């Protein structure tokens, strides 16, 4: 049967290869594409019918045996079985070679269960344990477990873990005949991946066409990829229902009131802070408490001392709010106010319902993606006219999927809101600033819009004020060239740039002042969190830890889907610092960013295009934000999004410069191939990160989906 499997694979592979080779001989572009896509489709179906169903072929000669009768003491009246959890249950006197075991889960179980198999064999007289496996109630394939023993097994045992409830089974069988599984979803995924590999092959016409040529075709491709990206954003944003403040009969139905679509508060109270603030502002308040601040907290000498608060809770029984700013007897929201003004407050006014944060994140993620494509297109047209369409598209796709935006979409809690909105405002702010230099009639309008966006980004995320330093390399030359600053036009330009910043900054500073008595105090230091931020200070010893963890910590790969796991952050720093799960340093985990090390090589080219100062400033800002996040916040995976897109913008400019040099030298083939490989490896890591197991995950919130994907990918188990 395995021979049949490989015969199918070889046949389909040869057919696909013939079609591919034939396509290369065709001159008509449409025929080439049709033949190539047909070949890819045939190959994808062939993989599905052969390699991906290897378990079907390898188990075809098994003699299946139902061993359920050995658990007669656990049998129910309907013939099912109820087994205790967290107890080792033995199946004695097997006395045969066990190839696999199946736990046929029945109703009444949680969506996922963990089981450990204990075995004996000819090389092991006594039981030896094995890695735990996860069974998903609604994923039949996951209920089969392949077993590899050294000869015959006399006994087998198992134990269900991570549940306090009994486990309901219809049957337990060994040496099962695995069913043939034809997965249309897997075919679509494989087909899509292979199509991308074909489209972006090093010899592709996309790498031979300059970005300034055939604008219509390029825009069509961009719209197509943006459409796919929009679908990815929607899928990633909705597969974690715990964060969706939307309920219907088929989605979050346990919160649904039976009428249309409901906008509901999240079960985690502190995740509703923006809506609470919206309601407070409508009542003329800037604080979010309703006389619910316990007197014991008010009376504390240092309410920001986490251990003291915990002790006080034990003594008084009072509960205090988590992750809010506490100041002068009131709770405040310390997160940027701009997202509230543009989303939560208008929505509350119109609907009298809470605005779902996940929806806002998805909207701004898509705005961000469009901005990235537009900004990179503008940079290429202004400075790198010889860059190919292929390099541009690869760079843009890698940028939007790997810079941290998709991680925020995957975990769409309110913490992600100010970050993604800030990212979108910065990208569009830079676009408007750069675009203004090419527009005579709309120059001042674009200057103003760009400044408005940059100022609003600070109102979302205060760290973004560091990004405003990009104004120096952009405008110093503009204003001081030929004493432009002292001319009438120069004065108008300056006013256009400055007025939006002054207006927005004044509003933010006033908001800070009426809350905390200082225009420069955003309130984050008054946070009731895991440590006393007011006493945290700036400690040089944390800087090295932050730079290493955020940028250079090697990722930790595994053989188990999603093939990456959180790294173990180790340090000899003795003192209080905040760490959550992280998955490796930005530069070490994302190969595309390795192009940053080419900066010295393209220095001359960038200087000739007046981009060297801009690019080095980007890198410096990225490092500065890393240090700022380390000192003020700690080490958290979502903070990667604060600086990830800054480094990616620098890497994109360096990539364009390097690829253009090779293009002009007629030596672009190897460079195109390298760019593709670095991009694909980075995208693979980022999508593995989307399914990562840590904190609130897809596996915990949507186990069936996670189990389906995991078992489609890990076809060999």
MIRO-578290 format. One line per field, with one value per residue (C-alpha): residue number from 1; x, y, z. Coordinates in Angstrom, 3 decimals, always signed. Layout:
<rs>
lumdo	(NUM  ...) $
x	(X  ...) $
y	(Y  ...) $
z	(Z  ...) $
</rs>
This chain:
<rs>
lumdo	(1  2  3  4  5  6  7  8  9  10  11  12  13  14  15  16  17  18  19  20  21  22  23  24  25  26  27  28  29  30  31  32  33  34  35  36  37  38  39  40  41  42  43  44  45  46  47  48  49  50  51  52  53  54  55  56  57  58  59  60  61  62  63  64  65  66  67  68  69  70  71  72  73  74  75  76  77  78  79  80  81  82  83  84  85  86  87  88  89  90  91  92  93  94  95  96  97  98  99  100  101  102  103  104  105  106  107  108  109  110  111  112  113  114  115  116  117  118  119  120  121  122  123  124  125  126  127  128  129  130  131  132  133  134  135  136  137  138  139  140  141  142  143  144  145  146  147  148  149  150  151  152  153  154  155  156  157  158  159  160  161  162  163  164  165  166  167  168  169  170  171  172  173  174  175  176  177  178  179  180  181  182  183  184  185  186  187  188  189  190  191  192  193  194  195  196  197  198  199  200  201  202  203  204  205  206  207  208  209  210  211  212  213  214  215  216  217  218  219  220  221  222  223  224  225  226  227  228  229  230  231  232  233  234  235  236  237  238  239  240  241  242  243  244  245  246  247  248  249  250  251  252  253  254  255  256  257  258  259  260  261  262  263  264  265  266  267  268  269  270  271  272  273  274  275  276  277  278  279  280  281  282  283  284  285  286  287  288  289  290  291  292  293  294  295  296  297  298  299  300  301  302  303  304  305  306  307  308  309  310  311  312  313  314  315  316  317  318  319  320  321  322  323  324  325  326  327  328  329  330  331  332  333  334  335  336  337  338  339  340  341  342  343  344  345  346  347  348  349  350  351  352  353  354  355  356  357  358  359  360  361  362  363  364  365  366  367  368  369  370  371  372  373  374  375  376  377  378  379  380  381  382  383  384  385  386  387  388  389  390  391  392  393  394  395  396  397  398  399  400  401  402  403  404  405  406  407  408  409  410  411  412  413  414  415  416  417  418  419  420  421  422  423  424  425  426  427  428  429  430  431  432  433  434  435  436  437  438  439  440  441  442  443  444  445  446  447  448  449  450  451  452  453  454  455  456  457  458  459  460  461  462  463  464  465  466  467  468  469  470  471  472  473  474  475  476  477  478  479  480  481  482  483  484  485  486  487  488  489  490  491  492  493  494  495  496  497  498  499  500  501  502  503  504  505  506  507  508  509  510  511  512  513  514  515  516  517  518  519  520  521  522  523  524  525  526  527  528  529  530  531  532  533  534  535  536  537  538  539  540  541  542  543  544  545  546  547  548  549  550  551  552  553  554  555  556  557  558  559  560  561  562  563  564  565  566  567  568  569  570  571  572  573  574  575  576  577  578  579  580  581  582  583  584  585  586  587  588  589  590  591  592  593  594  595  596  597  598  599  600  601  602  603  604  605  606  607  608  609  610  611  612  613  614  615  616  617  618  619  620  621  622  623  624  625  626  627  628  629  630  631  632  633  634  635  636  637  638  639  640  641  642  643  644  645  646  647  648  649  650  651  652  653  654  655  656  657  658  659  660  661  662  663  664  665  666  667  668  669  670  671  672  673  674  675  676  677  678  679  680  681  682  683  684  685  686  687  688  689  690  691  692  693  694  695  696  697  698  699  700  701  702  703  704  705  706  707  708  709  710  711  712  713  714  715  716  717) $
x	(+0.000  +2.858  +4.089  +0.734  +1.118  +4.471  +3.308  +0.506  +2.959  +5.489  +2.796  +1.277  +4.685  +5.766  +2.499  +2.941  +6.563  +5.570  +2.930  +5.421  +8.105  +5.535  +4.520  +8.109  +8.051  +4.858  +5.034  +1.490  +1.507  -2.039  -1.192  +1.951  -0.018  -2.847  -0.468  +1.653  -1.376  -2.804  +0.499  +0.526  -3.070  -2.322  +0.725  -1.298  -3.988  -1.295  +0.307  -3.082  -3.817  -0.379  +2.029  -0.585  -2.462  +0.575  -1.162  -3.994  -1.588  +0.698  -2.224  -4.163  -3.008  -3.591  -5.980  -8.080  -8.990  -11.512  -10.137  -13.031  -14.347  -11.338  -12.949  -16.233  -16.166  -16.381  -19.134  -22.366  -25.836  -25.632  -22.391  -20.101  -17.399  -16.655  -13.020  -11.461  -9.033  -5.530  -5.324  -3.188  -5.448  -3.901  -4.741  -2.995  -2.003  -1.923  +0.960  +1.291  +2.945  +0.901  +0.917  -1.633  -4.399  -7.691  -9.668  -13.172  -14.356  -18.063  -20.188  -19.806  -16.072  -14.286  -13.163  -9.598  -7.997  -4.390  -3.369  -0.060  +0.615  +2.701  +4.192  +6.155  +7.882  +10.616  +13.237  +11.444  +10.074  +8.614  +6.422  +8.052  +6.246  +5.831  +5.146  +1.562  -0.771  -3.795  -7.104  -9.730  -13.327  -14.421  -11.291  -11.521  -7.974  -6.512  -8.037  -5.644  -2.168  +0.632  +2.777  +6.326  +7.512  +10.524  +8.674  +5.585  +4.021  +2.713  +0.878  -0.212  -1.497  -2.708  -3.681  -5.860  -4.413  -5.310  -8.943  -10.743  -13.727  -14.240  -13.614  -16.370  -15.392  -17.394  -14.534  -10.784  -9.161  -5.625  -4.031  -6.750  -7.140  -6.679  -9.331  -8.484  -8.870  -9.289  -8.886  -9.972  -8.640  -5.166  -5.217  -6.127  -3.340  -0.702  -1.914  -1.679  +1.840  +3.067  +1.461  +3.334  +6.563  +5.853  +4.852  +7.948  +10.461  +13.743  +13.142  +9.606  +8.607  +7.806  +11.546  +12.188  +9.612  +10.509  +8.100  +7.597  +6.448  +2.905  +1.268  -2.084  -0.720  +1.174  -1.903  -3.974  -1.496  -1.436  -5.243  -5.243  -2.701  -4.461  -7.695  -5.991  -4.427  -7.838  -9.178  -6.214  -6.868  -10.558  -9.769  -7.039  -9.190  -12.272  -10.853  -10.301  -13.918  -12.905  -11.827  -14.798  -17.395  -19.886  -22.389  -24.859  -26.632  -23.560  -20.746  -20.233  -23.761  -23.549  -23.601  -26.377  -29.772  -31.540  -32.016  -29.847  -26.238  -25.257  -22.369  -21.358  -18.779  -15.866  -15.714  -12.299  -13.286  -10.120  -10.466  -13.507  -11.559  -11.954  -15.733  -15.804  -13.885  -16.274  -19.204  -17.310  -16.532  -20.182  -20.875  -18.251  -15.584  -12.066  -11.890  -13.656  -14.572  -18.067  -17.148  -15.826  -12.268  -11.903  -11.000  -8.211  -6.492  -6.905  -5.398  -2.347  +1.016  +2.106  -0.839  +1.503  +3.303  +1.939  +2.772  +1.376  -1.877  -2.171  -1.640  -4.200  -6.719  -6.227  -6.695  -9.620  -11.268  -11.395  -10.826  -9.006  -8.997  -6.219  -4.054  -5.585  -3.922  -4.705  -4.202  -5.660  -8.451  -9.621  -9.073  -7.949  -7.250  -3.594  -3.779  -3.768  -7.011  -7.025  -8.513  -11.297  -12.080  -12.197  -13.880  -15.268  -16.856  -18.714  -19.908  -21.177  -22.956  -24.665  -25.511  -25.243  -23.211  -19.536  -17.358  -15.707  -11.954  -11.254  -13.171  -11.189  -7.940  -8.921  -9.918  -6.667  -4.634  -6.025  -5.429  -1.861  -1.412  -2.654  -0.331  +2.691  +2.021  +1.519  +4.589  +6.933  +5.544  +6.205  +9.764  +10.516  +9.105  +11.015  +14.369  +14.530  +12.943  +14.875  +13.553  +11.457  +7.780  +8.681  +11.069  +8.530  +5.675  +7.820  +9.057  +5.573  +4.051  +6.856  +6.567  +2.830  +2.880  +6.043  +6.327  +3.975  +0.661  -0.667  +0.244  -1.925  -4.766  -4.390  -4.704  -7.160  -7.496  -7.685  -3.912  -3.408  -5.690  -3.342  -0.395  -2.029  -3.645  -0.294  +1.365  -1.249  -0.960  +2.860  +2.887  +0.343  +2.049  +5.333  +3.531  +1.964  +5.244  +7.148  +4.342  +4.209  +7.648  +6.290  +3.095  +3.129  -0.591  -1.318  +2.059  +0.928  -2.211  -0.126  +2.357  -0.532  -2.151  +1.212  +1.873  -1.661  -1.122  +2.233  +0.743  -2.236  +0.163  +1.596  -1.957  -2.272  +1.131  +3.446  +6.552  +5.731  +7.059  +10.502  +9.429  +8.752  +12.556  +12.275  +11.267  +14.917  +16.405  +13.279  +12.946  +16.273  +17.592  +14.277  +14.162  +17.815  +18.498  +18.848  +17.480  +14.006  +12.963  +13.214  +11.113  +7.345  +6.874  +9.157  +7.120  +3.883  +5.494  +6.551  +3.098  +1.524  +3.760  +3.574  -0.084  -1.554  +1.177  +0.516  -3.260  -3.086  -0.260  -2.188  -5.226  -3.194  -1.284  -4.499  -5.993  -2.905  -2.936  -6.543  -5.948  -2.450  -1.461  +1.255  +0.943  +3.671  +2.299  +0.322  -0.369  +1.374  +3.591  +0.483  -0.489  -1.779  +0.126  +2.739  +5.250  +5.582  +6.211  +6.592  +9.784  +10.943  +13.367  +15.848  +18.308  +21.111  +21.294  +17.913  +19.013  +21.243  +18.591  +16.007  +18.231  +19.179  +15.660  +13.877  +16.446  +18.899  +17.364  +17.380  +13.898  +13.063  +11.844  +10.188  +8.958  +5.388  +2.909  +3.159  +6.893  +7.879  +7.459  +8.137  +11.791  +13.066  +14.283  +17.357  +19.395  +21.794  +20.041  +19.126  +16.182  +12.561  +11.765  +8.645  +8.652  +5.896  +6.178  +8.469  +9.291  +12.772  +14.506  +13.195  +16.371  +17.290  +13.743  +12.953  +15.616  +14.363  +15.786  +19.245  +19.369  +19.944  +23.556  +23.928  +23.636  +27.400  +27.459  +24.732  +25.844  +27.121  +23.932  +21.704  +23.763  +23.406  +19.631  +19.649  +18.246  +21.203  +20.384  +16.713  +17.563  +20.086  +17.598  +15.029  +17.446  +18.361  +14.664  +13.967  +16.738  +15.556  +12.004  +13.410  +15.211  +12.149  +9.838  +12.336  +12.690  +9.056  +7.225  +9.340  +9.671  +6.359  +5.652  +3.149  +5.795  +7.637  +4.991  +6.140  +9.430  +9.130  +7.689  +10.390  +13.126  +11.184  +10.965  +14.738  +15.244  +12.916  +14.919  +18.197  +16.712  +15.536  +18.951  +20.832  +18.483  +18.621  +22.410  +22.331  +19.651  +21.841  +24.767  +22.613  +23.248  +19.775  +18.948  +20.753  +19.564  +15.950  +16.280  +17.799  +15.078  +12.387  +13.943  +14.407  +10.837  +9.269  +11.203  +10.076  +6.440  +6.578  +7.810  +5.111  +2.260  +3.651  +3.596  -0.108  -0.807  +1.739  +0.834  +1.149  -1.223  -4.617  -4.253  -6.213  -5.772  -7.438  -10.201  -10.901  -9.557  -11.389  -9.864  -6.408  -6.699  -7.882  -4.955  -2.444  -3.505  -3.602  -0.037  +1.289  -0.054  +2.577  +1.181) $
y	(+0.000  +2.377  +1.538  +2.713  +5.932  +6.741  +5.614  +8.202  +10.836  +10.132  +10.039  +13.355  +14.932  +13.909  +15.192  +18.498  +18.710  +18.052  +20.774  +23.151  +22.452  +22.854  +26.202  +27.414  +26.730  +28.651  +32.230  +33.270  +34.572  +33.328  +29.809  +29.834  +30.803  +28.324  +25.413  +26.322  +26.671  +23.404  +21.696  +23.150  +22.034  +18.503  +18.366  +19.618  +16.986  +14.357  +15.303  +15.066  +11.627  +10.227  +11.771  +13.504  +10.215  +8.115  +6.820  +5.389  +3.373  +2.283  +1.033  -0.742  -4.235  -3.681  -6.024  -3.706  -4.790  -3.154  -3.323  -1.477  -4.687  -4.649  -1.674  -3.344  -1.803  +1.658  +0.770  +2.745  +1.464  +2.852  +0.987  +4.011  +4.274  +6.881  +6.806  +8.729  +11.552  +11.886  +8.148  +5.614  +3.066  -0.194  -2.409  -5.661  -8.726  -7.107  -9.319  -7.935  -5.198  -2.056  +0.277  +2.818  +3.447  +5.283  +7.030  +7.492  +10.509  +10.872  +13.833  +15.390  +15.955  +19.321  +20.276  +19.120  +16.549  +15.653  +12.011  +10.294  +6.782  +4.339  +1.336  -1.839  -3.712  -6.232  -3.680  -2.270  -4.681  -1.846  +1.030  +4.036  +7.330  +9.299  +12.931  +13.990  +14.175  +16.383  +14.902  +17.212  +16.102  +17.500  +16.531  +12.803  +12.557  +13.753  +10.770  +8.382  +8.120  +6.323  +4.153  +2.988  +0.118  -2.197  -5.392  -6.675  -4.951  -6.954  -4.055  -0.534  +2.181  +5.745  +8.746  +11.736  +14.973  +18.646  +17.908  +17.267  +15.719  +12.132  +11.301  +9.817  +7.329  +5.321  +2.880  +2.292  +0.408  -0.633  -1.312  +0.651  +1.063  +4.795  +6.326  +8.094  +11.825  +14.118  +17.639  +20.416  +22.979  +21.461  +21.368  +25.060  +25.938  +23.894  +25.273  +28.857  +28.325  +26.735  +29.510  +32.093  +30.165  +30.096  +33.766  +34.875  +32.458  +34.180  +34.014  +35.389  +38.240  +40.217  +40.525  +41.692  +44.470  +47.793  +49.315  +52.330  +50.083  +48.835  +50.623  +48.925  +45.374  +46.325  +47.932  +44.874  +42.658  +45.030  +45.008  +41.222  +40.837  +43.465  +41.536  +38.374  +40.348  +41.686  +38.124  +37.076  +39.990  +39.089  +35.402  +36.132  +38.721  +36.546  +33.123  +34.228  +34.886  +35.789  +39.226  +39.907  +42.158  +40.864  +38.068  +36.345  +33.027  +31.403  +33.449  +34.002  +32.639  +32.297  +36.138  +36.525  +37.812  +36.267  +39.457  +40.344  +41.205  +42.253  +44.478  +43.225  +43.912  +41.531  +39.144  +40.553  +43.816  +45.791  +45.131  +47.454  +50.502  +52.512  +52.128  +52.955  +56.141  +56.977  +56.735  +58.785  +61.584  +61.719  +62.308  +65.057  +62.960  +61.866  +59.056  +55.705  +54.769  +55.092  +55.527  +51.952  +52.779  +50.927  +53.039  +50.603  +51.504  +55.232  +54.813  +52.868  +54.553  +53.273  +51.938  +51.025  +48.367  +45.152  +42.863  +45.387  +45.604  +41.834  +41.702  +44.444  +42.472  +39.457  +41.558  +43.740  +41.642  +44.703  +44.283  +46.836  +47.401  +45.897  +47.685  +51.104  +54.328  +55.238  +58.887  +60.974  +58.551  +57.859  +55.260  +56.550  +55.045  +55.636  +54.436  +57.020  +58.969  +59.217  +55.708  +56.627  +59.871  +58.298  +54.960  +54.317  +57.679  +58.125  +54.506  +54.892  +58.119  +56.544  +53.079  +53.343  +50.135  +49.289  +49.460  +46.063  +46.569  +43.669  +45.385  +48.585  +46.627  +44.909  +48.219  +49.938  +46.872  +47.102  +50.875  +50.141  +47.541  +49.920  +52.584  +50.265  +49.393  +53.078  +54.261  +51.667  +52.369  +56.077  +55.460  +53.280  +55.748  +58.649  +56.980  +53.433  +53.515  +50.407  +48.182  +45.337  +44.804  +41.432  +42.927  +45.636  +43.153  +40.735  +43.525  +44.946  +41.534  +40.669  +44.098  +43.889  +40.242  +40.275  +43.687  +42.807  +44.013  +40.484  +39.493  +42.344  +41.190  +37.601  +38.764  +41.642  +42.818  +46.471  +46.549  +46.222  +49.145  +52.081  +50.242  +49.413  +52.858  +54.495  +52.312  +53.283  +57.002  +56.931  +55.145  +57.499  +60.490  +59.562  +58.949  +62.414  +64.097  +62.373  +62.839  +66.558  +67.149  +66.035  +68.092  +71.817  +72.521  +70.200  +70.443  +72.393  +70.285  +67.103  +68.651  +69.387  +65.958  +64.287  +66.303  +65.619  +61.879  +61.980  +64.007  +61.649  +58.699  +60.213  +60.526  +56.777  +55.671  +58.168  +56.226  +57.416  +60.869  +59.405  +58.669  +62.351  +62.728  +61.626  +65.212  +66.206  +64.337  +65.045  +68.796  +70.237  +70.225  +71.504  +74.537  +75.485  +75.007  +78.458  +79.965  +78.631  +78.942  +82.717  +83.053  +83.500  +79.973  +78.560  +80.257  +78.834  +75.376  +75.683  +76.799  +73.909  +71.462  +73.023  +73.995  +70.432  +69.373  +72.358  +71.801  +68.067  +68.446  +71.170  +68.915  +65.984  +68.161  +69.690  +66.212  +65.118  +68.266  +67.999  +64.397  +64.315  +67.949  +67.874  +68.295  +65.734  +63.019  +60.351  +58.426  +55.175  +55.426  +55.263  +51.897  +49.261  +46.349  +43.753  +46.286  +49.804  +51.807  +55.054  +53.667  +51.725  +54.379  +54.172  +51.353  +50.840  +47.139  +46.521  +48.024  +45.156  +42.608  +44.477  +44.886  +41.208  +39.866  +42.176  +42.032  +39.134  +36.380  +33.189  +31.754  +28.347  +25.890  +22.544  +19.550  +20.142  +22.483  +25.499  +24.668  +27.605  +28.198  +30.971  +31.359  +31.040  +34.529  +34.120  +36.936  +37.720  +41.060  +41.211  +43.507  +43.971  +43.693  +42.634  +39.677  +37.905  +35.368  +36.295  +34.241  +35.359  +38.527  +40.533  +40.377  +36.757  +35.478  +37.390  +36.765  +39.656  +42.052  +40.626  +43.120  +45.794  +44.625  +45.682  +49.334  +50.008  +48.364  +50.610  +53.734  +55.470  +54.762  +55.973  +59.134  +59.883  +59.555  +61.583  +58.640  +57.645  +60.019  +59.002  +55.281  +55.564  +57.679  +54.906  +52.372  +54.729  +55.372  +51.634  +51.070  +54.031  +52.615  +49.210  +50.887  +52.982  +49.951  +47.973  +50.696  +51.786  +48.547  +45.428  +42.493  +41.664  +40.203  +42.907  +45.594  +44.233  +46.038  +49.398  +49.227  +46.299  +48.363  +51.002  +48.424  +46.969  +50.358  +50.743  +47.179  +47.864  +50.928  +49.005  +46.089  +48.401  +50.017  +46.718  +45.107  +48.146  +48.033  +44.358  +45.110  +47.758  +45.312  +42.686  +40.412  +40.350  +36.625  +35.560  +38.681  +38.014  +34.445  +35.575  +38.204  +35.603  +33.106  +35.680  +36.900  +33.443  +32.364  +35.509  +35.000  +31.348  +32.416  +35.083  +32.727  +30.105  +32.887  +33.425  +29.878  +30.047  +28.519  +31.103  +33.132  +33.516  +31.524  +30.137  +26.660  +27.681  +29.791  +27.835  +24.311  +22.728  +25.125  +24.761  +20.971  +20.910  +23.010  +21.160  +17.766  +18.968  +20.204  +17.284  +14.680  +12.151  +11.723) $
z	(+0.000  +0.704  -2.798  -4.158  -2.158  -3.698  -7.139  -6.962  -5.807  -8.555  -11.241  -10.226  -9.721  -13.219  -14.684  -12.894  -14.069  -17.701  -17.547  -15.945  -18.555  -21.316  -19.880  -20.156  -23.898  -24.470  -25.601  -24.770  -21.189  -20.557  -21.732  -19.608  -16.532  -17.148  -17.716  -14.698  -12.420  -13.723  -12.964  -9.448  -8.876  -10.098  -7.835  -4.853  -5.386  -5.852  -2.550  -0.846  -2.311  -1.514  +0.988  +3.150  +3.501  +4.332  +7.485  +5.381  +3.260  +6.111  +8.248  +5.493  +6.559  +10.280  +12.051  +14.184  +17.712  +20.021  +23.580  +25.189  +26.779  +29.079  +30.845  +31.704  +35.173  +33.554  +31.057  +30.971  +30.150  +26.598  +25.852  +26.286  +28.916  +31.574  +32.672  +35.562  +34.829  +36.268  +36.915  +35.079  +33.411  +32.214  +29.256  +30.228  +28.193  +24.769  +23.644  +20.128  +18.110  +18.592  +15.584  +16.789  +19.279  +18.892  +21.622  +20.245  +22.221  +22.847  +23.873  +27.283  +26.982  +26.760  +23.258  +23.969  +26.229  +26.980  +27.203  +28.030  +26.706  +28.783  +26.991  +27.467  +24.665  +24.021  +24.941  +27.979  +30.592  +32.640  +31.538  +29.912  +29.496  +26.267  +25.374  +25.976  +23.006  +22.619  +21.529  +20.034  +20.415  +17.055  +15.093  +14.379  +13.041  +16.339  +18.145  +16.388  +17.901  +16.058  +18.322  +17.670  +19.865  +19.893  +18.998  +20.809  +23.799  +26.720  +28.337  +27.543  +29.856  +29.551  +31.654  +30.840  +32.198  +32.642  +33.498  +36.728  +34.982  +33.913  +30.256  +28.094  +25.392  +22.893  +22.400  +22.516  +19.639  +18.715  +15.327  +13.556  +9.815  +9.381  +7.086  +3.832  +4.366  +1.371  +2.757  +0.417  +2.912  +2.825  -0.988  -1.072  +1.386  -0.487  -3.823  -2.498  -1.138  -4.358  -6.405  -4.354  -4.896  -8.644  -8.885  -6.972  -8.531  -9.286  -13.058  -12.797  -15.133  -11.974  -11.331  -14.892  -14.884  -13.295  -10.816  -13.074  -15.972  -16.601  -13.682  -14.351  -13.943  -10.796  -9.245  -10.103  -8.273  -5.314  -5.097  -5.282  -2.493  -0.381  -0.812  +0.416  +3.261  +4.240  +4.379  +6.550  +8.915  +9.258  +9.863  +12.414  +14.151  +14.564  +15.458  +19.063  +20.131  +23.698  +22.460  +20.194  +21.726  +19.171  +19.747  +17.429  +17.175  +15.625  +17.191  +20.907  +21.208  +24.991  +25.189  +22.620  +23.705  +20.735  +18.725  +15.737  +16.601  +20.122  +21.154  +24.568  +27.231  +27.559  +30.480  +31.476  +33.158  +32.503  +28.766  +28.715  +29.844  +26.659  +26.707  +30.416  +29.655  +26.817  +29.226  +31.821  +29.351  +28.344  +32.052  +32.207  +34.001  +33.075  +35.629  +35.294  +38.846  +40.223  +43.864  +43.814  +44.947  +48.275  +51.285  +52.116  +48.835  +49.500  +52.963  +51.780  +52.184  +48.761  +46.729  +43.848  +45.915  +44.395  +47.323  +49.816  +47.836  +47.783  +51.535  +52.020  +49.972  +52.225  +55.355  +54.279  +51.612  +49.349  +45.640  +43.510  +39.764  +37.694  +35.127  +35.547  +36.643  +40.242  +41.242  +44.066  +44.874  +41.320  +38.611  +35.204  +31.778  +30.991  +27.395  +24.584  +24.186  +20.369  +19.750  +22.152  +20.301  +16.845  +17.660  +21.144  +21.916  +18.575  +18.681  +22.247  +21.249  +18.226  +19.536  +23.328  +23.082  +23.650  +20.570  +19.888  +20.140  +17.793  +14.999  +15.479  +15.386  +12.140  +10.530  +11.454  +10.520  +7.012  +6.934  +8.003  +5.246  +2.555  +3.945  +3.761  +0.111  -0.742  +1.184  -0.319  -3.795  -3.289  -2.041  -5.060  -7.577  -5.988  -5.389  -6.804  -10.252  -11.361  -8.562  -9.920  -9.195  -7.663  -5.099  -4.237  -3.716  -1.705  +0.514  +1.095  +1.868  +4.279  +5.911  +6.676  +7.804  +9.904  +11.562  +14.430  +13.010  +12.447  +16.005  +17.272  +15.021  +16.237  +19.854  +19.444  +23.027  +23.987  +24.661  +20.911  +20.029  +20.724  +19.161  +15.808  +15.531  +16.217  +13.570  +10.981  +11.739  +11.517  +8.159  +6.633  +8.224  +6.559  +3.270  +3.304  +4.235  +1.444  -1.077  -0.346  -1.862  -5.270  -5.134  -5.716  -5.384  -2.456  -0.748  +2.295  +2.700  +2.682  +5.110  +7.469  +7.101  +7.652  +10.804  +12.012  +11.600  +13.412  +16.265  +16.546  +16.734  +19.920  +21.233  +20.708  +21.929  +23.668  +22.504  +19.000  +19.885  +19.179  +15.598  +15.068  +14.988  +11.332  +10.632  +11.057  +8.071  +6.027  +6.559  +7.661  +4.125  +2.792  +5.070  +5.111  +1.420  -0.143  +3.118  +2.254  +5.914  +5.754  +2.615  +2.410  +1.009  +3.676  +6.402  +4.961  +4.838  +8.475  +9.573  +7.644  +9.466  +12.913  +13.404  +13.501  +15.928  +18.195  +18.166  +18.909  +21.420  +23.247  +23.522  +24.812  +27.273  +28.605  +29.021  +30.949  +33.097  +34.262  +35.265  +36.745  +37.196  +34.528  +30.743  +30.219  +32.516  +30.622  +33.822  +32.977  +36.064  +38.271  +36.869  +39.306  +37.866  +38.734  +40.044  +41.397  +38.233  +40.201  +41.759  +38.722  +37.513  +34.655  +35.277  +32.803  +33.662  +32.039  +28.729  +27.666  +28.596  +26.524  +23.462  +23.512  +24.131  +21.709  +18.902  +19.198  +21.357  +19.206  +18.654  +20.026  +17.409  +18.101  +16.098  +17.280  +15.598  +15.450  +15.599  +17.828  +21.519  +23.979  +24.870  +28.391  +29.288  +31.484  +32.948  +35.760  +36.297  +39.999  +40.383  +39.406  +35.744  +33.895  +31.547  +29.689  +26.923  +24.018  +20.937  +20.004  +18.932  +16.015  +13.944  +14.709  +14.091  +10.902  +8.224  +6.088  +8.685  +8.092  +5.235  +7.897  +8.025  +4.368  +5.381  +5.121  +1.695  +0.252  +2.113  -1.016  -2.962  -0.138  +0.239  -3.451  -3.067  +0.178  +2.133  +4.284  +7.149  +6.989  +7.101  +9.933  +11.880  +11.462  +12.931  +15.788  +16.557  +16.562  +19.096  +21.192  +21.365  +22.377  +25.275  +26.188  +26.217  +28.285  +30.874  +31.092  +30.414  +30.357  +27.965  +26.277  +22.847  +21.880  +22.409  +19.360  +17.321  +18.723  +16.853  +14.438  +11.595  +12.065  +11.512  +8.584  +6.884  +7.199  +5.909  +2.963  +1.890  +2.187  +0.213  -2.571  -2.750  -2.854  -5.391  -7.658  -7.626  -8.662  -11.269  -12.889  -12.827  -14.617  -11.662  -10.147  -10.322  -7.147  -5.310  -6.283  -5.068  -1.781  -1.243  -1.868  +0.550  +3.316  +2.833  +2.836  +5.938  +7.745  +6.741  +7.835  +11.274  +11.575  +10.736  +13.107  +15.701  +15.000  +16.264  +19.076  +22.410  +25.178  +27.300  +25.592  +22.372  +19.461  +20.973  +24.234  +22.682  +19.501  +20.084  +17.157  +14.642  +16.172  +16.217  +12.610  +11.395  +13.595  +12.264  +8.669  +8.977  +11.037  +8.637  +9.743  +13.262) $
</rs>
